[in-house]
Amino acid sequence: MQPIIIVLIILVVLVFIALVKTIQVIPQASAAIVERFGRYTRTLNAGLNIVVPFIDSIRNRIDLREQVVPFPPQPVITQDNLVVNIDTVIYYQVTDARAATYEVASYIQAIEQLTVTTLRNIIGGMDLERTLTSREEINAALRGVLDEATGKWGIRVNRVELKAIDPPTSIQDSMEKQMRADRDKRASILQAEGVRQSEILKAEGEKQSAILRAEGEAKAAALKAEGEAQAIRTVFESIHAGDADQKLLAYQYLQMLPKLAEGDANKLWIVPSEIGDALKGLSGAMGNFSPVNGGTGFNPLSTAKGAGNGPTGGPTDGSANGSHGHNGNNGTERREQPPID
């Protein structure tokens, strides 16, 4: 009984192993290559699949999702003979599991080497400045070459990105100095433009201020002159409306004489030559209305000059003295101020 039990156990184990090998479960977004006696038979897709045990075998399981592969920095020489280190990242996806298995031994290594050679060809035709500023152009050119070359391998390259472009340390220092000098230059230019614009605005403001000030002064002078002219016209019209004669004007003239002599700085008073004519007109006006002289004319100059000759100050002496004093001076003479009540 012992050998029979052992045989049954062995058969059960074999059947279990056969069942396990017969039923193959493939996960989603994956594929499996089936070989029969070492020859490709078919590709298993996602789900439950049945194969012939001990005859069919699973050669390779391939992930059909998009893969991201970073490559280490690669030294590349630019057109101006500068060595730069470039890091690249490849985004690819397997579209044909059979081609990816049988057309290339290792598609990852093949993509890496193809990326390096293509990158050197592209960068070799650019100088450093263009290399640093043309990443999109480099990415597009690199993707086009890789996608065309990897199509027969069942690989589709979706994106190619340059992670970093590192020039030599000495070049980086030179670039920093150049950028600093450019920034200082732009700052100086902007500052000079600001000062220039400020000076222009300041000059424009002063010009407008001077123009407005001059216009204001001109208008003020015009208004002042107009006011003075209006005042003169008003006085002139008032005088003509009041029908003032020479006697009234002479009296007003004599009233203004004391005001001319006011002030502490007036040490010398010059009597105008017209004072005689004014006094004569005034004496005639007062003589016509004087009851003492019987309307014979009263001369203030005669009174002033003849006051010392007698109590009444005769008109004959006063007239002679007054006439002598008046005829002896053609222009201006120094006289005492006549008393005016």
BALOBA-1460 file (C-alpha; in Angstrom, 3 decimals):
// residues 341
<rec num="1" residu="m" x="0.000" y="0.000" z="0.000"/>
<rec num="2" residu="q" x="2.850" y="2.307" z="0.620"/>
<rec num="3" residu="p" x="4.094" y="2.529" z="-3.012"/>
<rec num="4" residu="i" x="0.539" y="3.065" z="-4.302"/>
<rec num="5" residu="i" x="0.025" y="5.971" z="-1.941"/>
<rec num="6" residu="i" x="3.322" y="7.498" z="-2.958"/>
<rec num="7" residu="v" x="2.408" y="7.192" z="-6.649"/>
<rec num="8" residu="l" x="-0.984" y="8.790" z="-6.049"/>
<rec num="9" residu="i" x="0.607" y="11.662" z="-4.233"/>
<rec num="10" residu="i" x="3.063" y="12.175" z="-7.073"/>
<rec num="11" residu="l" x="0.210" y="12.134" z="-9.615"/>
<rec num="12" residu="v" x="-1.752" y="14.702" z="-7.640"/>
<rec num="13" residu="v" x="1.268" y="16.953" z="-7.478"/>
<rec num="14" residu="l" x="1.848" y="16.634" z="-11.215"/>
<rec num="15" residu="v" x="-1.772" y="17.401" z="-11.956"/>
<rec num="16" residu="f" x="-1.626" y="20.461" z="-9.738"/>
<rec num="17" residu="i" x="1.556" y="21.675" z="-11.440"/>
<rec num="18" residu="a" x="-0.015" y="21.053" z="-14.837"/>
<rec num="19" residu="l" x="-3.067" y="23.055" z="-13.867"/>
<rec num="20" residu="v" x="-0.888" y="25.895" z="-12.642"/>
<rec num="21" residu="k" x="1.055" y="25.900" z="-15.885"/>
<rec num="22" residu="t" x="-2.085" y="25.662" z="-17.951"/>
<rec num="23" residu="i" x="-3.847" y="28.659" z="-16.457"/>
<rec num="24" residu="q" x="-1.991" y="31.956" z="-16.947"/>
<rec num="25" residu="v" x="-3.367" y="35.210" z="-15.575"/>
<rec num="26" residu="i" x="-1.924" y="38.321" z="-17.249"/>
<rec num="27" residu="p" x="-2.386" y="41.659" z="-15.423"/>
<rec num="28" residu="q" x="-3.874" y="44.698" z="-17.102"/>
<rec num="29" residu="a" x="-1.491" y="46.783" z="-19.313"/>
<rec num="30" residu="s" x="0.830" y="43.804" z="-19.647"/>
<rec num="31" residu="a" x="1.615" y="41.182" z="-22.273"/>
<rec num="32" residu="a" x="3.376" y="37.808" z="-22.300"/>
<rec num="33" residu="i" x="5.289" y="36.072" z="-25.083"/>
<rec num="34" residu="v" x="4.518" y="32.345" z="-25.446"/>
<rec num="35" residu="e" x="7.042" y="29.977" z="-27.036"/>
<rec num="36" residu="r" x="6.490" y="26.354" z="-27.986"/>
<rec num="37" residu="f" x="9.649" y="24.365" z="-28.042"/>
<rec num="38" residu="g" x="11.587" y="27.616" z="-28.234"/>
<rec num="39" residu="r" x="9.597" y="29.132" z="-31.066"/>
<rec num="40" residu="y" x="7.280" y="32.125" z="-30.809"/>
<rec num="41" residu="t" x="3.686" y="31.007" z="-30.764"/>
<rec num="42" residu="r" x="1.519" y="33.888" z="-29.632"/>
<rec num="43" residu="t" x="1.207" y="36.865" z="-27.334"/>
<rec num="44" residu="l" x="-0.945" y="36.607" z="-24.244"/>
<rec num="45" residu="n" x="-3.034" y="39.658" z="-23.474"/>
<rec num="46" residu="a" x="-4.473" y="40.764" z="-20.157"/>
<rec num="47" residu="g" x="-6.843" y="38.320" z="-18.483"/>
<rec num="48" residu="l" x="-7.155" y="34.516" z="-18.081"/>
<rec num="49" residu="n" x="-5.206" y="32.517" z="-20.661"/>
<rec num="50" residu="i" x="-4.725" y="28.745" z="-21.107"/>
<rec num="51" residu="v" x="-1.524" y="27.238" z="-22.443"/>
<rec num="52" residu="v" x="-0.323" y="23.688" z="-22.974"/>
<rec num="53" residu="p" x="1.694" y="22.705" z="-19.929"/>
<rec num="54" residu="f" x="5.218" y="21.438" z="-20.373"/>
<rec num="55" residu="i" x="5.022" y="22.381" z="-24.076"/>
<rec num="56" residu="d" x="4.298" y="26.096" z="-24.075"/>
<rec num="57" residu="s" x="6.448" y="28.390" z="-21.964"/>
<rec num="58" residu="i" x="6.309" y="32.090" z="-21.061"/>
<rec num="59" residu="r" x="9.346" y="33.789" z="-22.607"/>
<rec num="60" residu="n" x="8.881" y="37.362" z="-21.393"/>
<rec num="61" residu="r" x="6.380" y="39.524" z="-19.577"/>
<rec num="62" residu="i" x="6.346" y="43.142" z="-20.849"/>
<rec num="63" residu="d" x="4.808" y="46.204" z="-19.225"/>
<rec num="64" residu="l" x="2.810" y="48.154" z="-21.795"/>
<rec num="65" residu="r" x="2.537" y="51.314" z="-19.705"/>
<rec num="66" residu="e" x="4.547" y="54.464" z="-20.479"/>
<rec num="67" residu="q" x="7.965" y="54.248" z="-18.929"/>
<rec num="68" residu="v" x="10.329" y="56.985" z="-17.727"/>
<rec num="69" residu="v" x="14.055" y="56.339" z="-18.019"/>
<rec num="70" residu="p" x="16.618" y="58.936" z="-16.866"/>
<rec num="71" residu="f" x="20.050" y="58.700" z="-18.416"/>
<rec num="72" residu="p" x="23.243" y="59.780" z="-16.645"/>
<rec num="73" residu="p" x="24.986" y="63.021" z="-17.732"/>
<rec num="74" residu="q" x="26.726" y="62.724" z="-21.072"/>
<rec num="75" residu="p" x="29.667" y="64.937" z="-22.126"/>
<rec num="76" residu="v" x="28.883" y="66.678" z="-25.408"/>
<rec num="77" residu="i" x="31.112" y="69.043" z="-27.407"/>
<rec num="78" residu="t" x="29.480" y="72.157" z="-28.849"/>
<rec num="79" residu="q" x="30.344" y="73.881" z="-32.120"/>
<rec num="80" residu="d" x="32.646" y="76.336" z="-30.309"/>
<rec num="81" residu="n" x="34.614" y="73.431" z="-28.755"/>
<rec num="82" residu="l" x="33.167" y="73.608" z="-25.261"/>
<rec num="83" residu="v" x="32.323" y="70.452" z="-23.319"/>
<rec num="84" residu="v" x="28.917" y="70.460" z="-21.639"/>
<rec num="85" residu="n" x="27.261" y="67.725" z="-19.581"/>
<rec num="86" residu="i" x="23.648" y="67.034" z="-20.551"/>
<rec num="87" residu="d" x="21.131" y="65.000" z="-18.536"/>
<rec num="88" residu="t" x="18.241" y="63.511" z="-20.530"/>
<rec num="89" residu="v" x="14.953" y="61.831" z="-19.662"/>
<rec num="90" residu="i" x="13.118" y="59.559" z="-22.101"/>
<rec num="91" residu="y" x="9.375" y="58.816" z="-21.973"/>
<rec num="92" residu="y" x="8.619" y="55.707" z="-24.064"/>
<rec num="93" residu="q" x="5.961" y="53.050" z="-24.401"/>
<rec num="94" residu="v" x="6.037" y="49.482" z="-25.792"/>
<rec num="95" residu="t" x="3.474" y="49.113" z="-28.533"/>
<rec num="96" residu="d" x="4.511" y="45.675" z="-29.878"/>
<rec num="97" residu="a" x="5.624" y="43.108" z="-27.303"/>
<rec num="98" residu="r" x="6.840" y="40.630" z="-29.936"/>
<rec num="99" residu="a" x="9.061" y="43.245" z="-31.695"/>
<rec num="100" residu="a" x="10.397" y="44.527" z="-28.382"/>
<rec num="101" residu="t" x="11.354" y="40.954" z="-27.503"/>
<rec num="102" residu="y" x="12.812" y="39.683" z="-30.748"/>
<rec num="103" residu="e" x="13.921" y="42.771" z="-32.731"/>
<rec num="104" residu="v" x="16.393" y="44.117" z="-30.175"/>
<rec num="105" residu="a" x="18.269" y="42.432" z="-27.387"/>
<rec num="106" residu="s" x="17.817" y="45.258" z="-24.830"/>
<rec num="107" residu="y" x="15.694" y="48.166" z="-25.976"/>
<rec num="108" residu="i" x="16.572" y="50.260" z="-22.901"/>
<rec num="109" residu="q" x="20.283" y="50.124" z="-23.657"/>
<rec num="110" residu="a" x="19.604" y="50.670" z="-27.354"/>
<rec num="111" residu="i" x="17.529" y="53.796" z="-26.631"/>
<rec num="112" residu="e" x="20.228" y="55.156" z="-24.337"/>
<rec num="113" residu="q" x="23.013" y="54.769" z="-26.883"/>
<rec num="114" residu="l" x="20.849" y="56.168" z="-29.659"/>
<rec num="115" residu="t" x="20.010" y="59.165" z="-27.489"/>
<rec num="116" residu="v" x="23.683" y="59.881" z="-26.762"/>
<rec num="117" residu="t" x="24.772" y="59.705" z="-30.411"/>
<rec num="118" residu="t" x="21.828" y="61.778" z="-31.649"/>
<rec num="119" residu="l" x="22.375" y="64.366" z="-28.942"/>
<rec num="120" residu="r" x="26.041" y="64.744" z="-29.891"/>
<rec num="121" residu="n" x="25.114" y="65.242" z="-33.525"/>
<rec num="122" residu="i" x="22.565" y="67.939" z="-32.676"/>
<rec num="123" residu="i" x="24.689" y="69.794" z="-30.123"/>
<rec num="124" residu="g" x="27.753" y="69.612" z="-32.359"/>
<rec num="125" residu="g" x="26.052" y="71.991" z="-34.785"/>
<rec num="126" residu="m" x="25.227" y="74.610" z="-32.117"/>
<rec num="127" residu="d" x="27.317" y="76.998" z="-30.095"/>
<rec num="128" residu="l" x="27.023" y="77.251" z="-26.329"/>
<rec num="129" residu="e" x="24.658" y="80.210" z="-26.265"/>
<rec num="130" residu="r" x="22.269" y="78.601" z="-28.726"/>
<rec num="131" residu="t" x="22.473" y="75.310" z="-26.851"/>
<rec num="132" residu="l" x="21.424" y="76.982" z="-23.615"/>
<rec num="133" residu="t" x="18.510" y="78.819" z="-25.226"/>
<rec num="134" residu="s" x="17.216" y="76.143" z="-27.649"/>
<rec num="135" residu="r" x="15.999" y="73.332" z="-25.444"/>
<rec num="136" residu="e" x="12.680" y="72.988" z="-27.226"/>
<rec num="137" residu="e" x="14.428" y="72.731" z="-30.576"/>
<rec num="138" residu="i" x="16.825" y="70.081" z="-29.237"/>
<rec num="139" residu="n" x="13.966" y="68.103" z="-27.668"/>
<rec num="140" residu="a" x="11.959" y="68.100" z="-30.892"/>
<rec num="141" residu="a" x="14.923" y="67.040" z="-33.033"/>
<rec num="142" residu="l" x="15.938" y="64.304" z="-30.593"/>
<rec num="143" residu="r" x="12.403" y="62.965" z="-30.314"/>
<rec num="144" residu="g" x="11.997" y="62.812" z="-34.090"/>
<rec num="145" residu="v" x="15.186" y="60.766" z="-34.561"/>
<rec num="146" residu="l" x="14.444" y="58.388" z="-31.667"/>
<rec num="147" residu="d" x="10.836" y="57.809" z="-32.653"/>
<rec num="148" residu="e" x="11.846" y="56.917" z="-36.201"/>
<rec num="149" residu="a" x="14.625" y="54.565" z="-35.097"/>
<rec num="150" residu="t" x="12.691" y="52.793" z="-32.335"/>
<rec num="151" residu="g" x="9.516" y="52.225" z="-34.377"/>
<rec num="152" residu="k" x="10.747" y="48.914" z="-35.754"/>
<rec num="153" residu="w" x="11.510" y="47.777" z="-32.207"/>
<rec num="154" residu="g" x="7.904" y="48.182" z="-31.172"/>
<rec num="155" residu="i" x="8.782" y="51.256" z="-29.079"/>
<rec num="156" residu="r" x="7.161" y="54.693" z="-29.290"/>
<rec num="157" residu="v" x="9.108" y="57.602" z="-27.821"/>
<rec num="158" residu="n" x="6.589" y="60.114" z="-26.493"/>
<rec num="159" residu="r" x="8.837" y="62.800" z="-24.997"/>
<rec num="160" residu="v" x="12.496" y="63.632" z="-24.669"/>
<rec num="161" residu="e" x="13.506" y="66.216" z="-22.049"/>
<rec num="162" residu="l" x="16.854" y="67.765" z="-21.204"/>
<rec num="163" residu="k" x="17.054" y="67.941" z="-17.430"/>
<rec num="164" residu="a" x="20.216" y="70.002" z="-17.210"/>
<rec num="165" residu="i" x="22.902" y="71.516" z="-19.396"/>
<rec num="166" residu="d" x="26.015" y="72.127" z="-17.334"/>
<rec num="167" residu="p" x="28.828" y="74.106" z="-18.975"/>
<rec num="168" residu="p" x="32.334" y="74.107" z="-17.449"/>
<rec num="169" residu="t" x="32.913" y="76.027" z="-14.213"/>
<rec num="170" residu="s" x="35.111" y="78.656" z="-15.889"/>
<rec num="171" residu="i" x="32.436" y="79.270" z="-18.512"/>
<rec num="172" residu="q" x="29.807" y="79.599" z="-15.791"/>
<rec num="173" residu="d" x="31.912" y="82.230" z="-14.014"/>
<rec num="174" residu="s" x="32.393" y="84.130" z="-17.274"/>
<rec num="175" residu="m" x="28.688" y="83.956" z="-18.012"/>
<rec num="176" residu="e" x="27.830" y="85.255" z="-14.553"/>
<rec num="177" residu="k" x="30.238" y="88.173" z="-14.986"/>
<rec num="178" residu="q" x="28.776" y="88.930" z="-18.395"/>
<rec num="179" residu="m" x="25.232" y="88.805" z="-17.084"/>
<rec num="180" residu="r" x="26.203" y="91.019" z="-14.143"/>
<rec num="181" residu="a" x="27.811" y="93.521" z="-16.513"/>
<rec num="182" residu="d" x="24.719" y="93.500" z="-18.743"/>
<rec num="183" residu="r" x="22.452" y="94.078" z="-15.756"/>
<rec num="184" residu="d" x="24.656" y="96.940" z="-14.520"/>
<rec num="185" residu="k" x="24.611" y="98.433" z="-18.018"/>
<rec num="186" residu="r" x="20.827" y="98.215" z="-18.241"/>
<rec num="187" residu="a" x="20.490" y="99.680" z="-14.767"/>
<rec num="188" residu="s" x="22.765" y="102.609" z="-15.694"/>
<rec num="189" residu="i" x="20.823" y="103.198" z="-18.905"/>
<rec num="190" residu="l" x="17.514" y="103.127" z="-17.077"/>
<rec num="191" residu="q" x="18.837" y="105.479" z="-14.402"/>
<rec num="192" residu="a" x="20.142" y="107.891" z="-17.042"/>
<rec num="193" residu="e" x="16.819" y="107.746" z="-18.862"/>
<rec num="194" residu="g" x="15.029" y="108.454" z="-15.601"/>
<rec num="195" residu="v" x="17.264" y="111.446" z="-14.825"/>
<rec num="196" residu="r" x="16.831" y="112.739" z="-18.382"/>
<rec num="197" residu="q" x="13.061" y="112.390" z="-18.229"/>
<rec num="198" residu="s" x="13.030" y="114.060" z="-14.819"/>
<rec num="199" residu="e" x="15.070" y="117.003" z="-16.088"/>
<rec num="200" residu="i" x="12.815" y="117.340" z="-19.127"/>
<rec num="201" residu="l" x="9.702" y="117.325" z="-16.978"/>
<rec num="202" residu="k" x="11.290" y="119.772" z="-14.558"/>
<rec num="203" residu="a" x="12.233" y="122.127" z="-17.405"/>
<rec num="204" residu="e" x="8.751" y="121.835" z="-18.870"/>
<rec num="205" residu="g" x="7.264" y="122.613" z="-15.472"/>
<rec num="206" residu="e" x="9.495" y="125.662" z="-14.999"/>
<rec num="207" residu="k" x="8.637" y="126.835" z="-18.511"/>
<rec num="208" residu="q" x="4.915" y="126.501" z="-17.895"/>
<rec num="209" residu="s" x="5.297" y="128.172" z="-14.505"/>
<rec num="210" residu="a" x="7.200" y="131.093" z="-16.037"/>
<rec num="211" residu="i" x="4.607" y="131.446" z="-18.794"/>
<rec num="212" residu="l" x="1.734" y="131.388" z="-16.331"/>
<rec num="213" residu="r" x="3.550" y="133.828" z="-14.020"/>
<rec num="214" residu="a" x="4.202" y="136.210" z="-16.915"/>
<rec num="215" residu="e" x="0.613" y="135.943" z="-18.077"/>
<rec num="216" residu="g" x="-0.561" y="136.619" z="-14.542"/>
<rec num="217" residu="e" x="1.685" y="139.632" z="-14.170"/>
<rec num="218" residu="a" x="0.574" y="140.948" z="-17.578"/>
<rec num="219" residu="k" x="-3.082" y="140.525" z="-16.664"/>
<rec num="220" residu="a" x="-2.484" y="142.136" z="-13.253"/>
<rec num="221" residu="a" x="-0.684" y="145.077" z="-14.868"/>
<rec num="222" residu="a" x="-3.476" y="145.437" z="-17.414"/>
<rec num="223" residu="l" x="-6.124" y="145.330" z="-14.700"/>
<rec num="224" residu="k" x="-4.162" y="147.836" z="-12.596"/>
<rec num="225" residu="a" x="-3.746" y="150.180" z="-15.534"/>
<rec num="226" residu="e" x="-7.399" y="149.780" z="-16.393"/>
<rec num="227" residu="g" x="-8.325" y="150.557" z="-12.787"/>
<rec num="228" residu="e" x="-6.135" y="153.645" z="-12.706"/>
<rec num="229" residu="a" x="-7.575" y="154.805" z="-16.023"/>
<rec num="230" residu="q" x="-11.060" y="154.237" z="-14.696"/>
<rec num="231" residu="a" x="-10.214" y="156.209" z="-11.553"/>
<rec num="232" residu="i" x="-8.800" y="159.076" z="-13.620"/>
<rec num="233" residu="r" x="-11.892" y="159.042" z="-15.831"/>
<rec num="234" residu="t" x="-14.119" y="159.054" z="-12.762"/>
<rec num="235" residu="v" x="-12.257" y="161.991" z="-11.198"/>
<rec num="236" residu="f" x="-12.212" y="163.827" z="-14.490"/>
<rec num="237" residu="e" x="-15.937" y="163.252" z="-14.989"/>
<rec num="238" residu="s" x="-16.629" y="164.297" z="-11.389"/>
<rec num="239" residu="i" x="-14.683" y="167.535" z="-11.838"/>
<rec num="240" residu="h" x="-16.489" y="168.340" z="-15.062"/>
<rec num="241" residu="a" x="-19.827" y="167.370" z="-13.538"/>
<rec num="242" residu="g" x="-19.177" y="169.733" z="-10.592"/>
<rec num="243" residu="d" x="-18.180" y="172.576" z="-12.993"/>
<rec num="244" residu="a" x="-15.057" y="173.412" z="-10.949"/>
<rec num="245" residu="d" x="-13.358" y="176.681" z="-11.898"/>
<rec num="246" residu="q" x="-9.780" y="177.825" z="-11.487"/>
<rec num="247" residu="k" x="-10.434" y="179.286" z="-8.060"/>
<rec num="248" residu="l" x="-11.595" y="175.981" z="-6.615"/>
<rec num="249" residu="l" x="-8.653" y="174.149" z="-8.149"/>
<rec num="250" residu="a" x="-6.285" y="176.739" z="-6.672"/>
<rec num="251" residu="y" x="-7.809" y="176.246" z="-3.248"/>
<rec num="252" residu="q" x="-7.463" y="172.476" z="-3.500"/>
<rec num="253" residu="y" x="-3.858" y="172.933" z="-4.642"/>
<rec num="254" residu="l" x="-3.069" y="175.005" z="-1.566"/>
<rec num="255" residu="q" x="-4.673" y="172.410" z="0.679"/>
<rec num="256" residu="m" x="-2.319" y="169.750" z="-0.655"/>
<rec num="257" residu="l" x="0.823" y="171.787" z="0.072"/>
<rec num="258" residu="p" x="1.003" y="170.970" z="3.803"/>
<rec num="259" residu="k" x="0.750" y="167.255" z="3.007"/>
<rec num="260" residu="l" x="3.728" y="167.583" z="0.737"/>
<rec num="261" residu="a" x="5.799" y="168.859" z="3.645"/>
<rec num="262" residu="e" x="4.798" y="166.108" z="6.066"/>
<rec num="263" residu="g" x="7.396" y="163.619" z="7.229"/>
<rec num="264" residu="d" x="10.481" y="163.681" z="9.437"/>
<rec num="265" residu="a" x="12.845" y="163.361" z="6.478"/>
<rec num="266" residu="n" x="11.693" y="166.606" z="4.868"/>
<rec num="267" residu="k" x="14.424" y="169.083" z="5.877"/>
<rec num="268" residu="l" x="14.008" y="171.336" z="2.835"/>
<rec num="269" residu="w" x="10.767" y="172.284" z="1.190"/>
<rec num="270" residu="i" x="10.876" y="173.571" z="-2.363"/>
<rec num="271" residu="v" x="7.885" y="175.684" z="-3.285"/>
<rec num="272" residu="p" x="6.888" y="175.178" z="-6.929"/>
<rec num="273" residu="s" x="6.777" y="178.162" z="-9.250"/>
<rec num="274" residu="e" x="3.077" y="177.577" z="-9.834"/>
<rec num="275" residu="i" x="2.315" y="178.582" z="-6.235"/>
<rec num="276" residu="g" x="2.145" y="182.229" z="-7.261"/>
<rec num="277" residu="d" x="-0.542" y="181.628" z="-9.825"/>
<rec num="278" residu="a" x="-2.502" y="179.571" z="-7.335"/>
<rec num="279" residu="l" x="-2.248" y="182.205" z="-4.679"/>
<rec num="280" residu="k" x="-3.297" y="184.915" z="-7.089"/>
<rec num="281" residu="g" x="-6.366" y="182.936" z="-8.045"/>
<rec num="282" residu="l" x="-7.168" y="182.293" z="-4.411"/>
<rec num="283" residu="s" x="-6.631" y="185.942" z="-3.434"/>
<rec num="284" residu="g" x="-8.967" y="187.021" z="-6.189"/>
<rec num="285" residu="a" x="-11.613" y="184.612" z="-5.008"/>
<rec num="286" residu="m" x="-11.327" y="185.671" z="-1.374"/>
<rec num="287" residu="g" x="-11.138" y="189.389" z="-2.245"/>
<rec num="288" residu="n" x="-14.439" y="189.242" z="-4.009"/>
<rec num="289" residu="f" x="-16.157" y="188.015" z="-0.890"/>
<rec num="290" residu="s" x="-14.203" y="189.999" z="1.783"/>
<rec num="291" residu="p" x="-16.311" y="192.694" z="3.606"/>
<rec num="292" residu="v" x="-13.222" y="194.441" z="4.952"/>
<rec num="293" residu="n" x="-11.649" y="195.334" z="1.618"/>
<rec num="294" residu="g" x="-14.975" y="196.047" z="-0.001"/>
<rec num="295" residu="g" x="-14.561" y="193.384" z="-2.582"/>
<rec num="296" residu="t" x="-11.219" y="194.666" z="-3.840"/>
<rec num="297" residu="g" x="-9.262" y="191.447" z="-3.915"/>
<rec num="298" residu="f" x="-7.279" y="189.935" z="-1.078"/>
<rec num="299" residu="n" x="-3.688" y="188.799" z="-1.801"/>
<rec num="300" residu="p" x="-2.277" y="186.325" z="0.676"/>
<rec num="301" residu="l" x="1.243" y="187.065" z="-0.538"/>
<rec num="302" residu="s" x="0.762" y="190.752" z="0.202"/>
<rec num="303" residu="t" x="-0.554" y="189.936" z="3.614"/>
<rec num="304" residu="a" x="2.340" y="187.652" z="4.304"/>
<rec num="305" residu="k" x="4.972" y="190.124" z="3.149"/>
<rec num="306" residu="g" x="3.402" y="193.283" z="4.612"/>
<rec num="307" residu="a" x="2.599" y="191.960" z="7.989"/>
<rec num="308" residu="g" x="5.647" y="193.580" z="9.492"/>
<rec num="309" residu="n" x="5.096" y="197.067" z="8.003"/>
<rec num="310" residu="g" x="1.890" y="197.996" z="9.759"/>
<rec num="311" residu="p" x="-1.065" y="196.740" z="11.527"/>
<rec num="312" residu="t" x="-3.210" y="196.547" z="8.471"/>
<rec num="313" residu="g" x="-0.576" y="195.387" z="6.007"/>
<rec num="314" residu="g" x="-1.316" y="197.855" z="3.197"/>
<rec num="315" residu="p" x="-1.931" y="196.444" z="-0.181"/>
<rec num="316" residu="t" x="0.475" y="198.840" z="-1.853"/>
<rec num="317" residu="d" x="3.578" y="197.653" z="-0.003"/>
<rec num="318" residu="g" x="2.502" y="194.093" z="-0.045"/>
<rec num="319" residu="s" x="1.804" y="194.198" z="-3.749"/>
<rec num="320" residu="a" x="5.146" y="195.766" z="-4.474"/>
<rec num="321" residu="n" x="7.003" y="193.252" z="-2.405"/>
<rec num="322" residu="g" x="5.020" y="190.424" z="-3.851"/>
<rec num="323" residu="s" x="5.553" y="191.611" z="-7.375"/>
<rec num="324" residu="h" x="9.231" y="192.133" z="-6.787"/>
<rec num="325" residu="g" x="9.628" y="188.697" z="-5.301"/>
<rec num="326" residu="h" x="7.681" y="187.107" z="-8.100"/>
<rec num="327" residu="n" x="9.467" y="188.850" z="-10.908"/>
<rec num="328" residu="g" x="12.881" y="188.184" z="-9.446"/>
<rec num="329" residu="n" x="12.527" y="184.438" z="-9.691"/>
<rec num="330" residu="n" x="11.822" y="182.814" z="-13.032"/>
<rec num="331" residu="g" x="11.630" y="179.255" z="-11.725"/>
<rec num="332" residu="t" x="11.383" y="178.100" z="-8.162"/>
<rec num="333" residu="e" x="12.016" y="180.163" z="-5.012"/>
<rec num="334" residu="r" x="12.184" y="179.498" z="-1.304"/>
<rec num="335" residu="r" x="9.269" y="181.047" z="0.564"/>
<rec num="336" residu="e" x="7.536" y="180.645" z="3.821"/>
<rec num="337" residu="q" x="4.397" y="178.611" z="3.902"/>
<rec num="338" residu="p" x="1.343" y="180.909" z="3.920"/>
<rec num="339" residu="p" x="-0.958" y="180.490" z="6.849"/>
<rec num="340" residu="i" x="-4.109" y="178.679" z="5.869"/>
<rec num="341" residu="d" x="-6.999" y="178.506" z="8.221"/>
